[in-house]
Amino acid sequence: MLNVELHSHTQWSKDCLIKFETILQMCDKRGVDRIAITDHNTARGALEMCRRAPDRIIVGEEIMTDRGELLAYFVQESIPPGLTPDETIRILRDQGAVISVSHPFDRLRKGAWLEPDLLDIIDKVDAIEIFNARCVFAEDNVKALAFARQRQLVGTVGSDAHSRGEYGRAVMQLEPFDDAASFLNALKQAQHTDRYSSWFVHIHSKTAKWSKKLGLSPRLWEGG
C-alpha cells in the first residue's frame, strides 16, 4: 500500500511559499510515497515538479469555479478559474482527469459549496473530499462524510498543506496505480489516516500571501 497525500500546495499558490525540494524532504521524512500537487488555479508547478520526480508526483490542480472549488488529478494542463462547474468538469474530462470536490461544507472557505450547487454536479464528479485537515470546525468534515455515505460516493482526504508541518497530516493508503483509471479504482478500495492541523496554519497562509504582495524574500518564511 502507498501513503498518498491528495491535497497540497507549493510556492506556485499565492498563499504558499514552500519549495519543491522542501516538500519532497517532508514526504521522505513522514513516509509519504506519492503526493498530488494541487496548486490554486494552475498546474504549472505540478507539471514542473512531475518532470523532476515523476514517480512521486501526481499532477493536480485546485480550481475555483463560480460556485465552489474542485480538486483534479492527472491533469494535463492548467484550467482557468471562474468558469461554471459544468465548463470546468467538461475540460477536465477532456484531459482524462479524476475529479473530487474540495472541502465542500467548510463554512470558513471561499471555495465551499452550497448544497444545491453541489447536488447539481455530484453525478458528474468522481469523489468528494470527506476530510480536510485545515477545517477549523470538525462538523464540516462530518457533514461531508455523511453526504458521501448517503449517496455512496468515493471519498478523498487531504492535508491541504501550505506550510512545512502540514504535509502528510491526512493521507490515503492506496494500492499501487500508474494512471487515472487505476488511481480511481484504488480510491474505491482505500483507507485513510486523518489528523487535523492546528488553526495556526492559516496564519502561515496569510503571511505567505502578504509577503508575496509586499515582495519580501521567501527565505524569511519558507522554513516556518
Disulfide bonds with the S-S distance in Angstrom:
none
